[in-house]
Amino acid sequence: MTAPELIRIVSRDSPMALAQVERVRAELAALHPGIRTEVVPVKTTGDKWMGDLAQVEGKGAFTKEVDAALLAGQADLAVHCVKDIPADRPLPAGTVFAAFLKRDDIRDALIHPGGLALDELPRGTRIGTSSVRRVAQLAASHPHLACVPMRGNANRRLDKLARGDADALLLAVSGLERIDRQDVITEILPVDVMMPPIGAGILALQCREDDTALIDTVSALGHPDTHREATAERMFLHVLQGHCNSPIAGYARAERNGELSLRACVFTPDGKTILNAHEWAGRLDPATLGTAVAVALLRQGARELIDSIPH
């Protein structure tokens, strides 16, 4: 099957999203030097709306316009952060994941202009974040700190920090690396202090499912271990049926010997209740592992906890 001559890549128009597209273009060019690529930028509802995401379809607010461009034939390939793709419903009909790129750092970083670590921050320090996952975990581990709502891309949040809208920020390490702002990181938080969102650090390539030539071309960019981790995590979220106001965190890890594990938590927003599960796959496939961890949390009362949170 002959590879396409031109691949039109649709992306959100934020600096972070465009940096992610450049990674895909570079990896494609290395594998297929003859292929041309062009970027089709779109502004999504999530980028335009600065309020509570639950009021505009939650995480789907970052993907709807991108999906529409793909399905309408205005673009051939979409680049998504897996953490932004809703898992409580299937991908739009007619589209498929063609590849998951090698996973980046899954951890969160603290940015504090005075150089203090998380455990050194004084009582009442204002942490800028709108992530229910971060708010719940900070409430559990550092209840003396105050979270202030803050949305917008990483550059915009760094500007707000410089303006004094908050005293410190929590941002994803992978995002800061993508926009080349590792210089602002004060401390990288281990996953047992701040568990990542489902799909952290993973970029997915989405195509129309009938575009077999393109799927063949880009599937070579996929990373097998990342594919297994993403499959387990997304099945976990799908079975759990969490919504965008549910503080859910977790990550799968493929070990060097091929063993796959998944650790996950569900929190109440105030961090006072934490449900925890950790399973090893053994001979289970990734989707079965994701289901098993979700069932373990449902047995502990996760359904009632999630459904009790307004959304």
Secondary structure, 3 states (H helix, E strand, C coil): CCCCCEEEEEEECCHHHHHHHHHHHHHHHHHCCCCEEEEEEECCHHHHCCCCHHHHCHHHHHCHHHHHHHHCCCCCEEEEEHHHCCCCCCCCCCEEEEEECCCCCCCEEEECCCCCCHHHCCCCCEEECCCHHHHHHHHHHCCCCEEECCCCCHHHHHHHHHHCCCCEEEEEHHHHHHCCCHHHCCEEECCCCCCCCCCCCCEEEEEECCCHHHHHHHHCCCCHHHHHHHHHHHHHHHHHCCCCCCCEEEEEEECCCCCEEEEEEEECCCCCCEEEEEEECCCCCHHHHHHHHHHHHHHCCHHHHHHCCCC
